[in-house]
Amino acid sequence: MSSQLLTVLLLLPIVTIHHLPVVTCRQWCMPLPTASDEQLQANIDYCCSNGVDCSQISPGGVCFEPNTLLDHASYVMNAYYHSHGRVEESCRFNRTGSFVFVDPSNGPCIYYT
């Protein structure tokens, strides 16, 4: 076998794999719309006391507006999910969390992916 043919045969799988489409599953952890204000506040408190930087949802933070419990809980629950291994159990929040597959980022407030 010629060295050129051998080189082509060795590189063919690499070139083929390189051109395969990449499929990603981008998902965000969000509160269920049925979560009560008490549950949303409890989720915010839990996330902020367990490693999530909540300065983004504080006055002056890039995710402060809109200033609603639902929006603030959305940001911190997603941040918690991503900072705790992106595993399903880190989005449960006593059955008030769920996954969405459309980026919830809004203006300067960018959600982790």
Backbone as JSON Lines, residues from 0, in Angstrom:
{"i":0,"aa":"M","n":[0.85,-1.17,0.0],"ca":[0.0,0.0,0.0],"c":[0.9,1.23,0.0]}
{"i":1,"aa":"S","n":[0.56,2.19,-0.84],"ca":[1.39,3.39,-0.92],"c":[1.21,4.25,0.33]}
{"i":2,"aa":"S","n":[2.21,5.05,0.6],"ca":[2.13,5.9,1.8],"c":[1.04,6.97,1.65]}
{"i":3,"aa":"Q","n":[0.79,7.43,0.43],"ca":[-0.27,8.43,0.22],"c":[-1.64,7.83,0.51]}
{"i":4,"aa":"L","n":[-1.87,6.6,0.03],"ca":[-3.14,5.94,0.27],"c":[-3.32,5.65,1.76]}
{"i":5,"aa":"L","n":[-2.25,5.25,2.41],"ca":[-2.31,4.99,3.84],"c":[-2.65,6.27,4.61]}
{"i":6,"aa":"T","n":[-2.07,7.38,4.22],"ca":[-2.35,8.67,4.85],"c":[-3.81,9.04,4.68]}
{"i":7,"aa":"V","n":[-4.34,8.87,3.48],"ca":[-5.75,9.18,3.22],"c":[-6.65,8.3,4.06]}
{"i":8,"aa":"L","n":[-6.36,7.02,4.14],"ca":[-7.18,6.11,4.92],"c":[-7.13,6.42,6.41]}
{"i":9,"aa":"L","n":[-6.0,6.91,6.88],"ca":[-5.89,7.26,8.29],"c":[-6.6,8.57,8.61]}
{"i":10,"aa":"L","n":[-6.58,9.51,7.68],"ca":[-7.19,10.82,7.91],"c":[-8.68,10.86,7.6]}
{"i":11,"aa":"L","n":[-9.18,9.94,6.8],"ca":[-10.58,9.96,6.39],"c":[-11.54,9.97,7.57]}
{"i":12,"aa":"P","n":[-11.37,9.1,8.58],"ca":[-12.31,9.16,9.71],"c":[-12.27,10.51,10.44]}
{"i":13,"aa":"I","n":[-11.12,11.11,10.55],"ca":[-11.0,12.4,11.24],"c":[-11.73,13.48,10.45]}
{"i":14,"aa":"V","n":[-11.53,13.51,9.14],"ca":[-12.19,14.51,8.3],"c":[-13.7,14.28,8.31]}
{"i":15,"aa":"T","n":[-14.13,13.03,8.24],"ca":[-15.56,12.72,8.24],"c":[-16.2,13.15,9.55]}
{"i":16,"aa":"I","n":[-15.58,12.81,10.66],"ca":[-16.12,13.17,11.97],"c":[-16.15,14.68,12.12]}
{"i":17,"aa":"H","n":[-15.13,15.36,11.65],"ca":[-15.06,16.82,11.78],"c":[-16.24,17.5,11.09]}
{"i":18,"aa":"H","n":[-16.77,16.9,10.05],"ca":[-17.84,17.54,9.3],"c":[-19.24,17.08,9.68]}
{"i":19,"aa":"L","n":[-19.35,16.26,10.72],"ca":[-20.67,15.87,11.19],"c":[-21.32,17.05,11.92]}
{"i":20,"aa":"P","n":[-22.62,17.21,11.79],"ca":[-23.27,18.31,12.53],"c":[-23.19,18.05,14.03]}
{"i":21,"aa":"V","n":[-23.02,19.11,14.77],"ca":[-22.96,19.01,16.22],"c":[-24.34,19.31,16.76]}
{"i":22,"aa":"V","n":[-24.85,18.4,17.55],"ca":[-26.17,18.57,18.15],"c":[-25.96,18.9,19.62]}
{"i":23,"aa":"T","n":[-26.5,20.01,20.05],"ca":[-26.38,20.37,21.46],"c":[-27.77,20.47,22.05]}
{"i":24,"aa":"C","n":[-27.84,20.24,23.32],"ca":[-29.11,20.34,24.02],"c":[-28.98,21.48,25.01]}
{"i":25,"aa":"R","n":[-29.34,22.64,24.59],"ca":[-29.28,23.79,25.48],"c":[-30.57,23.85,26.25]}
{"i":26,"aa":"Q","n":[-30.45,23.91,27.56],"ca":[-31.64,24.0,28.38],"c":[-31.37,24.88,29.58]}
{"i":27,"aa":"W","n":[-32.44,25.46,30.05],"ca":[-32.39,26.37,31.19],"c":[-33.38,25.88,32.23]}
{"i":28,"aa":"C","n":[-33.06,26.09,33.5],"ca":[-33.93,25.71,34.6],"c":[-34.76,26.93,34.99]}
{"i":29,"aa":"M","n":[-36.06,26.79,34.95],"ca":[-36.98,27.89,35.24],"c":[-38.04,27.43,36.23]}
{"i":30,"aa":"P","n":[-38.63,28.37,36.96],"ca":[-39.74,28.0,37.83],"c":[-40.99,27.71,37.01]}
{"i":31,"aa":"L","n":[-41.77,26.8,37.52],"ca":[-43.07,26.55,36.89],"c":[-43.95,27.78,37.05]}
{"i":32,"aa":"P","n":[-44.78,28.09,36.08],"ca":[-45.65,29.26,36.2],"c":[-46.67,29.12,37.34]}
{"i":33,"aa":"T","n":[-46.87,27.9,37.82],"ca":[-47.82,27.67,38.91],"c":[-47.19,27.84,40.29]}
{"i":34,"aa":"A","n":[-45.88,28.11,40.34],"ca":[-45.21,28.28,41.64],"c":[-45.76,29.53,42.34]}
{"i":35,"aa":"S","n":[-46.02,29.4,43.62],"ca":[-46.55,30.54,44.39],"c":[-45.43,31.53,44.69]}
{"i":36,"aa":"D","n":[-45.82,32.74,45.08],"ca":[-44.83,33.74,45.47],"c":[-43.96,33.24,46.62]}
{"i":37,"aa":"E","n":[-44.56,32.51,47.54],"ca":[-43.8,31.96,48.68],"c":[-42.75,30.96,48.2]}
{"i":38,"aa":"Q","n":[-43.14,30.11,47.25],"ca":[-42.2,29.13,46.71],"c":[-41.08,29.82,45.93]}
{"i":39,"aa":"L","n":[-41.43,30.83,45.15],"ca":[-40.42,31.57,44.39],"c":[-39.42,32.23,45.33]}
{"i":40,"aa":"Q","n":[-39.92,32.86,46.39],"ca":[-39.04,33.52,47.35],"c":[-38.16,32.49,48.06]}
{"i":41,"aa":"A","n":[-38.73,31.35,48.4],"ca":[-37.94,30.29,49.04],"c":[-36.84,29.8,48.1]}
{"i":42,"aa":"N","n":[-37.13,29.69,46.82],"ca":[-36.11,29.28,45.84],"c":[-35.01,30.33,45.73]}
{"i":43,"aa":"I","n":[-35.39,31.59,45.71],"ca":[-34.39,32.67,45.66],"c":[-33.5,32.61,46.89]}
{"i":44,"aa":"D","n":[-34.12,32.5,48.05],"ca":[-33.35,32.45,49.3],"c":[-32.4,31.26,49.31]}
{"i":45,"aa":"Y","n":[-32.9,30.11,48.87],"ca":[-32.08,28.9,48.85],"c":[-30.88,29.07,47.91]}
{"i":46,"aa":"C","n":[-31.14,29.53,46.7],"ca":[-30.05,29.69,45.72],"c":[-29.01,30.69,46.21]}
{"i":47,"aa":"C","n":[-29.49,31.81,46.73],"ca":[-28.57,32.87,47.15],"c":[-27.74,32.46,48.36]}
{"i":48,"aa":"S","n":[-28.22,31.5,49.14],"ca":[-27.44,31.04,50.29],"c":[-26.66,29.77,49.98]}
{"i":49,"aa":"N","n":[-26.71,29.33,48.74],"ca":[-26.0,28.11,48.35],"c":[-25.13,28.32,47.11]}
{"i":50,"aa":"G","n":[-24.41,29.41,47.1],"ca":[-23.38,29.59,46.08],"c":[-23.7,30.43,44.88]}
{"i":51,"aa":"V","n":[-24.94,30.87,44.73],"ca":[-25.29,31.69,43.57],"c":[-25.02,33.15,43.89]}
{"i":52,"aa":"D","n":[-24.35,33.85,42.96],"ca":[-24.11,35.28,43.1],"c":[-25.41,36.0,42.74]}
{"i":53,"aa":"C","n":[-26.08,36.5,43.75],"ca":[-27.39,37.13,43.54],"c":[-27.3,38.64,43.34]}
{"i":54,"aa":"S","n":[-26.1,39.16,43.18],"ca":[-25.97,40.6,42.94],"c":[-26.62,41.01,41.63]}
{"i":55,"aa":"Q","n":[-26.74,40.06,40.69],"ca":[-27.35,40.38,39.39],"c":[-28.83,40.72,39.51]}
{"i":56,"aa":"I","n":[-29.51,40.2,40.55],"ca":[-30.94,40.48,40.71],"c":[-31.19,41.55,41.77]}
{"i":57,"aa":"S","n":[-30.14,42.13,42.3],"ca":[-30.26,43.21,43.28],"c":[-30.42,44.54,42.54]}
{"i":58,"aa":"P","n":[-30.94,45.58,43.21],"ca":[-31.06,46.89,42.54],"c":[-29.71,47.29,41.93]}
{"i":59,"aa":"G","n":[-29.76,47.68,40.68],"ca":[-28.54,48.04,39.95],"c":[-27.92,46.88,39.2]}
{"i":60,"aa":"G","n":[-28.34,45.65,39.5],"ca":[-27.83,44.47,38.79],"c":[-28.45,44.36,37.41]}
{"i":61,"aa":"V","n":[-27.76,43.68,36.5],"ca":[-28.24,43.6,35.12],"c":[-29.51,42.78,34.98]}
{"i":62,"aa":"C","n":[-29.85,41.99,35.99],"ca":[-31.08,41.19,35.93],"c":[-32.13,41.64,36.95]}
{"i":63,"aa":"F","n":[-31.96,42.85,37.47],"ca":[-32.94,43.36,38.43],"c":[-34.3,43.63,37.76]}
{"i":64,"aa":"E","n":[-34.27,44.16,36.56],"ca":[-35.51,44.44,35.82],"c":[-35.78,43.3,34.85]}
{"i":65,"aa":"P","n":[-36.98,42.85,34.72],"ca":[-38.15,43.27,35.46],"c":[-38.08,42.8,36.92]}
{"i":66,"aa":"N","n":[-38.52,43.65,37.79],"ca":[-38.43,43.41,39.23],"c":[-39.63,42.59,39.7]}
{"i":67,"aa":"T","n":[-39.62,41.3,39.37],"ca":[-40.68,40.39,39.81],"c":[-40.05,39.16,40.45]}
{"i":68,"aa":"L","n":[-40.77,38.53,41.33],"ca":[-40.27,37.29,41.94],"c":[-40.03,36.22,40.88]}
{"i":69,"aa":"L","n":[-40.92,36.13,39.91],"ca":[-40.78,35.12,38.87],"c":[-39.49,35.33,38.07]}
{"i":70,"aa":"D","n":[-39.21,36.56,37.68],"ca":[-37.99,36.83,36.91],"c":[-36.74,36.62,37.74]}
{"i":71,"aa":"H","n":[-36.76,37.06,38.99],"ca":[-35.59,36.88,39.85],"c":[-35.36,35.4,40.15]}
{"i":72,"aa":"A","n":[-36.43,34.67,40.43],"ca":[-36.3,33.24,40.68],"c":[-35.79,32.52,39.43]}
{"i":73,"aa":"S","n":[-36.25,32.93,38.27],"ca":[-35.79,32.31,37.03],"c":[-34.28,32.42,36.9]}
{"i":74,"aa":"Y","n":[-33.77,33.61,37.12],"ca":[-32.33,33.82,36.96],"c":[-31.52,32.99,37.95]}
{"i":75,"aa":"V","n":[-31.89,33.04,39.24],"ca":[-31.08,32.35,40.25],"c":[-31.26,30.84,40.2]}
{"i":76,"aa":"M","n":[-32.45,30.36,39.87],"ca":[-32.64,28.92,39.75],"c":[-31.8,28.36,38.62]}
{"i":77,"aa":"N","n":[-31.75,29.07,37.5],"ca":[-30.93,28.63,36.39],"c":[-29.44,28.69,36.76]}
{"i":78,"aa":"A","n":[-29.02,29.75,37.44],"ca":[-27.63,29.86,37.87],"c":[-27.27,28.72,38.83]}
{"i":79,"aa":"Y","n":[-28.18,28.39,39.73],"ca":[-27.95,27.28,40.67],"c":[-27.81,25.97,39.89]}
{"i":80,"aa":"Y","n":[-28.7,25.71,38.98],"ca":[-28.67,24.5,38.16],"c":[-27.31,24.36,37.46]}
{"i":81,"aa":"H","n":[-26.85,25.44,36.86],"ca":[-25.59,25.38,36.12],"c":[-24.38,25.28,37.04]}
{"i":82,"aa":"S","n":[-24.46,25.85,38.22],"ca":[-23.31,25.79,39.13],"c":[-23.29,24.52,39.98]}
{"i":83,"aa":"H","n":[-24.32,23.71,39.87],"ca":[-24.4,22.48,40.65],"c":[-24.51,21.25,39.74]}
{"i":84,"aa":"G","n":[-23.71,21.26,38.7],"ca":[-23.54,20.07,37.87],"c":[-24.5,19.86,36.74]}
{"i":85,"aa":"R","n":[-25.44,20.78,36.53],"ca":[-26.39,20.66,35.43],"c":[-27.06,19.28,35.41]}
{"i":86,"aa":"V","n":[-27.42,18.81,36.58],"ca":[-28.12,17.54,36.69],"c":[-29.57,17.81,37.05]}
{"i":87,"aa":"E","n":[-30.43,16.89,36.68],"ca":[-31.86,17.1,36.85],"c":[-32.23,17.45,38.29]}
{"i":88,"aa":"E","n":[-31.62,16.8,39.25],"ca":[-32.0,17.07,40.64],"c":[-31.68,18.49,41.09]}
{"i":89,"aa":"S","n":[-30.75,19.17,40.4],"ca":[-30.45,20.55,40.79],"c":[-31.43,21.55,40.18]}
{"i":90,"aa":"C","n":[-32.49,21.04,39.54],"ca":[-33.56,21.9,39.03],"c":[-34.92,21.49,39.58]}
{"i":91,"aa":"R","n":[-34.94,20.71,40.59],"ca":[-36.24,20.25,41.13],"c":[-36.92,21.32,41.96]}
{"i":92,"aa":"F","n":[-36.21,21.87,42.93],"ca":[-36.76,22.91,43.79],"c":[-38.14,22.54,44.34]}
{"i":93,"aa":"N","n":[-38.19,21.4,44.98],"ca":[-39.47,20.91,45.55],"c":[-40.6,20.91,44.53]}
{"i":94,"aa":"R","n":[-40.27,20.44,43.37],"ca":[-41.23,20.32,42.26],"c":[-41.75,21.65,41.74]}
{"i":95,"aa":"T","n":[-40.96,22.7,41.86],"ca":[-41.36,23.99,41.28],"c":[-40.46,24.4,40.12]}
{"i":96,"aa":"G","n":[-39.47,23.56,39.77],"ca":[-38.58,23.87,38.66],"c":[-38.85,22.97,37.47]}
{"i":97,"aa":"S","n":[-38.56,23.48,36.3],"ca":[-38.7,22.69,35.07],"c":[-37.71,23.23,34.05]}
{"i":98,"aa":"F","n":[-37.54,22.49,32.98],"ca":[-36.61,22.9,31.93],"c":[-37.34,23.57,30.78]}
{"i":99,"aa":"V","n":[-36.69,24.58,30.22],"ca":[-37.15,25.21,28.99],"c":[-36.01,25.12,27.99]}
{"i":100,"aa":"F","n":[-36.34,25.2,26.73],"ca":[-35.35,25.03,25.68],"c":[-35.24,26.25,24.78]}
{"i":101,"aa":"V","n":[-35.81,27.36,25.24],"ca":[-35.71,28.64,24.56],"c":[-34.99,29.58,25.52]}
{"i":102,"aa":"D","n":[-33.97,30.24,25.03],"ca":[-33.13,31.11,25.87],"c":[-33.97,32.21,26.52]}
{"i":103,"aa":"P","n":[-34.01,32.24,27.85],"ca":[-34.8,33.27,28.54],"c":[-34.04,34.59,28.75]}
{"i":104,"aa":"S","n":[-32.81,34.67,28.25],"ca":[-32.04,35.92,28.41],"c":[-32.83,37.09,27.89]}
{"i":105,"aa":"N","n":[-32.63,38.25,28.54],"ca":[-33.41,39.43,28.19],"c":[-32.49,40.65,28.27]}
{"i":106,"aa":"G","n":[-32.21,41.26,27.12],"ca":[-31.33,42.44,27.1],"c":[-29.98,42.11,27.71]}
{"i":107,"aa":"P","n":[-29.55,42.92,28.7],"ca":[-28.23,42.67,29.29],"c":[-28.22,41.5,30.28]}
{"i":108,"aa":"C","n":[-29.38,40.96,30.6],"ca":[-29.47,39.83,31.54],"c":[-29.3,38.53,30.76]}
{"i":109,"aa":"I","n":[-28.1,37.97,30.84],"ca":[-27.76,36.76,30.08],"c":[-27.8,35.56,31.03]}
{"i":110,"aa":"Y","n":[-28.6,34.58,30.69],"ca":[-28.72,33.35,31.47],"c":[-27.62,32.37,31.07]}
{"i":111,"aa":"Y","n":[-27.06,31.66,32.04],"ca":[-26.07,30.62,31.76],"c":[-26.67,29.56,30.88]}
{"i":112,"aa":"T","n":[-25.84,29.0,30.01],"ca":[-26.28,27.87,29.18],"c":[-25.39,26.68,29.42]}
